[in-house]
């Protein structure tokens, strides 16, 4: 029996894997791979897909989930905290872009409604690509990163009114004033419903669902809410996209939004990949080749106009020149929501088939250029800024970073406690007494509710998911205590944490000694088996009963612990990080050079530029069981050397990945 669409799915997913894998090797975003896949399999190239309509339907689900996740990741509180940059910066960027594009389009002979619609399309940038690159470059909290995020948030919200205004621009409404009034009333009603649902209804429903401890039920409820709200807004004459965004915003206000987001993300990634593939399928290669000169001229125009406008918006907010330039260079492309809007425009005859092809070509080219422009953005900014202003800009950035208002879970050099049973509570209590910053991850809904009310920094979620680990800033954590009783989950959590950081100190509680070796091999630094510790406690009390002196009991127990734990520790092949108590920013780690790379192996320390490239200092070198210390800049690094380095977690991770 042949399953419908199975051949198309196999072609799409198989080719996507190959292309995205190749792009990952050169550190380019996956979205570009999906666009290339769509172009190759589309009707204007190899024409490998016959069921293009079905692919478009799947891509629509991707759009719904994309907006849903954006809503979940924003939250009403975040919107309020960034209101100035969102409202002022976003309004200036979108408004001036629409005005500029409208005037240019009108000069080129377009009708006013078509020119305004072209302005709508030009004003939108790519949330998916820009945020992914900023996250990869660790620049999301930098001033230009925050500016880009705020403006992109405004764009993601304003695209909904743009979609609603499209029928009015097309002239289908005989009474524009009444249409606008009705649109305003519906918008106000939706805002009220969203606020009430987010504040009073959904958090209570999710609390009772979370109490069941069923991930499946939470997932089903989350998806049901997403599609239900999307359906209701569509029935009210608004859009599916608006409903999905509002559903995400509603869930974000509950304590269980982070866990819901982590469960939806895999679905979002799958379906949005189909969305970008479907966009690539629309590009007519023959049209692009025949009109390449005009397309590239338009690309240049879009780059100049959008970069200047976005930079101007940042300048109005009184940011220094370097930040304004970096903001402009980050937002020059035409984004994914413009594709959604363009479909509406084609349906309402605001965008002809020829102009739609120009739009697609320009959009895809600007998306392709974004990673490269952002890669060289610092050099471009440096070249454009006079020398006298550079130091002032640097001072501003340092100051703004130090004054940055982080979210509750956005900590550094902190402790992550996974599980809030007796062990987790004791660790948290000790951390509180010693003024060690910590955050707790817990899957018991009642515990989270009660402890949050008591002022604990606690998060509901599964620590085995990437989104939850990113939320607690695991890359910058100093240590992790896994205090749960489920050994299978502990193994999975350790593996996931090591995928983020090779230097964070991980200590795991387990029930049985037999689990110790496996947990250490997966990356745990220390494993405390309850079975073994229980036997130690029994032995201690037994010896007391035989009137053995206390100091002798302590020596015996210390010897037993030392002998047993040392056996386990010697089997760990991951770098062991020494954490000095009074210097939280300072780590000392031993790393073995495995990679046979000419970039490091065979070069002296000064030639390899270790400190300049990786931000670490080499303290000593162990070679053939001989320790070389002190070292000189002329000492060479050889394969299989054990290198003792110092630095922060991020720098150690960077060096570790370079030599493995």
N, C-alpha and C positions, 0 to 999 in steps of 0.2 A: 504493500500500500504506500502510495506516495503522499507525503504531507505537503499541503500547499505552502508555498513560500520557502520551503526548506532549502531549495537550491539557491535562491536569492540570498537567504541568510548566510549560507555557507560561503558564497562568493564575497559578500560584504564583510563579514567578520574575518574570513581568512586573509583577504587582501589588506584589511585594516591592520591586522596583527603585524604583517610584514612591513608595511609602510611606517606605522607608528613606532615599531621597534627600531627601524633605521633612523628615524628622526630623534628618538631618545638617545641614540648613540652620539649624536651631535648636539644633544641638549636643546632640542626645539620642542615646543608644545605639541601635545597630542592632537589638538584641534586642527593644526595644519595638516596632519596626517589624514584626518577624516575628510577634510576638504579635497585633498589630492585623490583619496580613494573615490569620492563622489565624481570628480572630474573624469577619472579613468574609466569607471564602470558606467558612466552616464550615456545618454542617447547620442551625445555629440562626439563621443570618443569610441570606445570599444563596444558600447551598447550591450553590456552583459546582463542588465536587469530589465526584465519584462514587466514586473509588477511595481512600477514606479508609484502608482497611486497608493498601494498598500504601504510602501516605504514612507510616503508622506504622512499617512495616518499615524504610523509609529512615531514619526518625528514630531507630530503634534503633541503626543503624550510626553515626549522629551521636553518640549517647550513648557508644558504644564508643570512637570516636575522641576525644571530649571527655576522657574519663578517661585515655585513652592519652597524650594531649598533656600533661595535668596531671601524670601520672607522669614524663614525660620532662623537664618543666620543674622538677620538684622536686629529684630526686637524693637519695641516701641521706645525703650530706655536709650538704646544706642542712637536711634534717630533723634531723640531729644538732645542728647549730649553733643551731637555733631551738628546741631541745627544751624549754626551760623555758616559753617563752611558749606553745608548741604544747600541751604536756601540761597545764600549770597553767591557762592562760587558756582553752584549748579545752575541757578537762574541766569547768571551772566553768561556762562559757557553755552547753555542750550539756547537762550534768547538771542545772543549775538550770532551764533551759528545759523539759526533760522533766518535772521534778518539778512546776513551776508549771502547765504545761499539763495534766498528769495530774490534779492536784488540782481545777483549774477544771472539766475535763471530767467528772470524777466527780461534782462538785456539780451539774452540769447533767444528770445522769442516765445517763451512759454506763457501760458495763461496764468493769471494770478493764483488760482487754486492749485494748479500744477506746480508753480514755483514755491508756494508755501509748503506743499507736501515734500518737495525736494529738500527744503530746509529741515523738515522733520527728519528725513533720512540722514542728512549730513550731520545733524547735531548729536547723533548717538554713537558711542564708542563701545569697544568690546570688553564687557565686564569679565568674561571667562578668561580671555587671553591676558589682559593686563594684570588682574589679580593673581593669576597663576605665576606669571613672571616675577611680580613683586614678592610673592611668597618664596619662590625659589631663590631669589637674590637677598632674602631677609631684609627687605626694604618696606614692608607693609606698614611698619610703625615709624618710618622716617617721615619728615614733614611732607615731601612730595608724594610719598605713598599714601599718607592720610588724606592729602588733597585729592589725589586721584580716586581713592575709595569714596570720599564724600560726594564728589561730582558724579561718579558712576552710580551711586545710590540714588541721587536725584534723577539721573537718566532712566534708571530702572523703574522708578515710580512714575515719571512723566510720560513714559511710553504708553501707559494705560489711557490717560486722557487723549493722547495723540490717536490711538486706535479708535476711541469713541468719537473723535472729531472728524475722522476720515469720511464717514458718510455725509456729514454736513458740508465738507469741502467739495464733495463730488456733486453737490446740488440736488441730491435726492430729497432733501427736506424743503418743503414749501415755506415753512415758518422757522427761520433760523433762530430767532429770539426765543420762541417757545421750546425749541429743541435744546438750546443751551440752558434754559431755566430748568427744564425737566432733567437734563444731565446733572445740573448742580444739585437738585433735590435728591436724585438717586445717589449721588456721591456722598452727600451729608448723611443720608439714611444708612448707607453702607459703612461709613466711618463710625456711626453710633453703634451699629450692630457688631462691628469688629471690636470696638472698645469693650462693650459689655461682655461679649463672648470671651475675649482675652483676659478680662479681669475676674469674671465671676463663674462662668459656665465651664469652659474647657479645662482649666486647671483642676477643678474638682473631679470631672470625668476621668481625666488622665491619672489622677491620684488613685482612684478606685481600680482602674485598669492596671496601673503599675503595682498595686498591692498584690495582684494575682501572681506576680513574678513571671508572667508569660510574655516572652519577647514576641511571639507570633501574634498574640492578641493586640499588643501595643502597635505592631507594624500594621495590622489590618485596620485598626482604628485610625491611625495616622493617614493611611492612604484613603480610607473611606471619607474622612473629613476633607482631605484635599479635593477629591473629585466631587464630593457633595456640594461644597461651597462654590467650586468652579461651575458646576451644573446650575446652581441657583442663580449665580450672577449672569450666566448665559441666558437663562430663561427670563431674567429681568431685562434683557436687551443690552446687557453690558458684554464683557468678554470672558472667555475661559481663563485667559492669562491673569486678568484682574482677580478673579475668584481664587486661583491657585496662590497668588501672592498674598492675598488677605488671609487665606487658610494658614499659610506658613507664619505670617505675623501673629496670628492668634495662638498657635502652638508655641511660638518662641517665648511667650510670656509665662508659660508653665515651668515648673522645676524639671520637667522631663523632656524639654525641648532638645537638649544636647543629645540625649539617647535616641530620640526620634529622628533627629538629623543624621546620626551615624548609621541608622538602619535604612534610611531612604537614599543616602548618597550612592550606593552601588547601583540602584535602579536609575537614579538620575544620570550617572555616568554612561550607562548602557543606552538609554533612550536619547540623551542629548547627542551621543555619537551619531545616531541615525539622523538627527536634525542637521548636523553639519555635513554629513554625507549627502543628504537630500539637497542641500544648498549647492554643493559641488556639482551634483548631477544637472543642475539648471544652467551651468555655464556653457555657452556655445563656443567651443574652441575655434571654429572657423571664423566666427564673428570677432573673437578676440584677436586672432592673428591678422585678419584683414584690417582691423581698426586699432592696432597696437599703439600707433603714434598718438592718436586721440586719447586712448585709455591712459597711457603713461603721462600725458599732459594733464589729464584730469586728476590722476594720482598725485602729481606734483602740486597741483592747485589745492587739493584737499589737505595735503600734508602742511602746506604753508598756512592756509587759512585756519585750520583747526588748531594747529600748534600755537599760533599767535593768540587766538581767542582764549584757549585754555590757560596759556601763560598770563594773559591779561587778567583773567578771573582770579588767579592766584596772587597777582600783583596788587589787585584791589584789596585783597585780604591782608596786605602789608607783609607779604613774605619776601625774603631777599631774592636777588636775581637768580642765583643758582637753583633755588627751589622752584621759582616760577618757570624757568627753562625746562627743568626735569619734569614738571607737571605737564607742560605743553607737549613734550616729546612722548609722554606716556599715553596721551589721549588723542593722537592724531588720526587713528584708524576709524573706519566705519564698522560698527559692531553687529553682534548676532541679533539683537532686537530690531535692528533696521530691516533684517530679512523678514521678520514677522510682519513688520509694518508694510514692507514692499508688497507682500502678498495681498494685504488689504487694499493697497493702492491699485494693483493690477485688477482686482475684482471690481473696483469702483471706477475704473478707467481714468485714474489719475496718473498712471504710469503706463506708457505704451510698451509694446513688446521690445522695440529697439532700445528705448531708454532703460528698460529693466535689465537688458543685457549689459549696457554700459555700467549701470549701478552694480550688478553682480561682479563684473570684471574689476571695477575700481575697489569694491569692498574686499574681495578676496586678495587682491594684490596688497592692499594696505594691511590686511591681517598677516600676510606672509612677511611683510617688512617689519612689523612691530618688534619681534624678538631681536632683530639685528639693530634697529634704531635704539632700543632700550639698552642693548649691550654696550653701545658706544655713547650713550647719553651723557655720561660723566665727562668724557673727552670733549664732546660737542659743547657742553656747558662751560667747561674750563676754557675752551678756545674763544667762546663768545663773551666771557666776563673779563673786564679789566683786572689786572693784577691787584690793584688797590682794594677791590671789593671782595676778593676771594677769602681773605682772612676773616673779614666781617661775617661773611656767609657761613664759614666754618664755625665761628663762635656761636652764631645763631642756632645752627643745627645741634651743637652740643647742648646748648641751653634748653632748646625745645625738647630734646630727648630726655633730659633730666627732669623736666617739668611735665612730662607726658602722663596723662591720667589713664592708667591701665585699667582693664577690667578686673573683676574680683580674682580671676584665675590666672591673670597674666603676670606671673611672678618670675623671679630669677634666683638662682642658688637656693632653691627651696626644697622641701621634702614632700613627696607624693605618697600618701597612705592609701593603699587599695584594700578596702574591707574595713568595716567599723564595728567589729566584734570586740571581745575583751582585749585581744592583742592590739588592734588598731586604736582603741580608746586609750590604752596605756601609752602607746607611742605618741599619740596626739597630746596627751596630758603632759608628758615629759617635754615635748617640743614647745608647748606653750610656756612652761616654766622657764625653759632656756632661751626663750625669744627666737626660736627657729621658725621661719615662715613655712607654713604647710598648707596643703589642700588635700581633701579626702574624696575618694571615689567610692560610691556605695550603691548597691542594687536594691536595697530594701527601701521602698517608698516611704513607709512610716518613719523609719530612722532618719531619712533625709529631711522629711518635713519637720520632725521634732528638733533635730540638731540645727537646722537652718534657723528655726525660731529662737534657738539658744545662742545664735551668733556664730556658729561654726562655719568655716569656709568649706562647704561640702557640695558635691556634685552628684546627681543621679545619672548613672550610666555604666556601660560595660567597658572596663579598662582594656579589653582585648580589641577594641575598635580604634582605628586610626584617628577618627574625628575627636573622640573623647581624650586621647593622649595629646593631640594637638591643642585641645581646649585648655588643658592644665599645663601647657607649655613644657612638655616633657624634655624637649631638646635643651632647655636651660635649667633643668632640675639638677640638684646636687645629689640626691639619693631617692630611692624608691623602696618602700616597704610593702611587700605583698603579703597581706595577713588574712588570706581567705583559705577555706578548708578544701576547696575543689582543686585537686592536683592537676587535672586536665586543663582547667582554665588558667591555672598558674603558669603552666608550660607555654600556653598560647600567649599569655600576657608578656612573659619574659622575652619570647621571640619577637613580638611586636615592638617592645621597648627598644630592643637592640637594633631593630631596623631604623629607629630614629636616632639613637645615640649609642656610641660604643664606650663612652666614658662615664655615664651616670652609674652610681653605685647602687646595685640591686641586691636586696636581702629578702629571702623568701621563707615563709613559714610553711612547713609541710608536715603531714601526719607521720609518715614512715621513712625510715632511713633508706629504704630501697629506692626512693624517689630522688635522693640527693644527687646522685651522679648525673642523672638525666637533666635536672634543672641547672646544674653547673655547666654541663656541656652546651646548653642552650644559651648561656650567657649570664646566669646569676653569679654574683660575686661571693655571696654567702648563703647557705641554706641551713635553717635551724629545724631539725626534725623533732616533733613533739615526742615521738616514741623514744628517742634517745634521751631527751631532756627529762622525760618522766622517769626513765631508769636511773638517771643521775640523782634526781630528787629522792627516789626510793632508797638508793644506796646511801645518800647522805643521812637520812633519818635512821636508817638501819645502824650505821656506824655510831650515831649518837646514842642509840639504845645500848650499844656495847661499850659505852663510855670511852670511846676513842677521843683523844683530845681534838678540840675544834681546829687548831692550826694544822694537825695532821690530816683531818678530813678535807680541809681546803686544799692541801697539797695533792692529795689523792684525786680529788675531783678535777682539779686543774690539770693534772697529768692525763687523766682519761679524756677530758675534753680536747686537750692539745693533740694527743695521739690520734684520736678519731677524726677531728675536723681537718687536721693537716693532711690526712690521707685523701679526703675529698677535694680539698683546695688544690692539691698538686695536679688534679686531673683537669682543672679549668685551663682552657687555652686562650681565653680572652685577656686583654690587658687589665691588670689589677691597678686600680686608681687609689692613691693615698690621699686622704682628705685632711689636711691640717685643720685643727679645731678652730683656731682664731683667725684664719685667713680664708674666708668663704669663697673668694674669687680665684683661689690658687689651687691647682691640682698637679700632682706628679704621677705620671703614667709610664709604664714600660710597654713598648710596642716593638714587635718583630718585623723587620723588613722582609716581606715575602715577594713583592713584585720585582720582576727582572726588568726594571725600567731605566732607560738611559737618563731620565730626568733627575733621578736621585742616586741610583746605584752607580758606584764608581766615581762619583764626584765628591769633592770636598764640601764641608758644611757651607763655606762661603760661596762656592760655585753653585751649589744647589739652591742658594738663597732661602734657606729653611725659615728663618724668622720673617723675612719679607713676604714670602708666599703663603705661609701657613700660620704665622702668628704664635709659634711655639719656640721655646728655648731648649737646646739639647744640653743636658746636664752631665750625662755619662754614656759610654758605649761599652756593651759587653760582647766580646767576640771570642769564640772558642774557650768559653768558661773563664776568660780573663777580663777583668774590669779595667777600663781605661778612664781615669779621672785624675786631675782635671783634663779637659779637652781644649783643643785649639781650633781656630777656624779652618786650618789646613787639614784637619783629620778627615779621611775619606769614609764614606758610608758604603758598606758592602752588603750584598744579599745575605740573609740569615743573621745579621747583626741584631742585637737587642738594644734598642735606643731608649734611654730614660729622658723623657721630655716633661716640660712644665708649661702650663697655659690654661685658658678657660676651656669649658666643655666643647664649644663650637670649634675652636682652633684645633683641639686634640682630635675631634672627629674628622676634621678636614685632612689632617696629616695621616690619620689612621687609614682613611679611604685611599689616599694616594700611594701608600706602600703595600696595600693588600691586593 
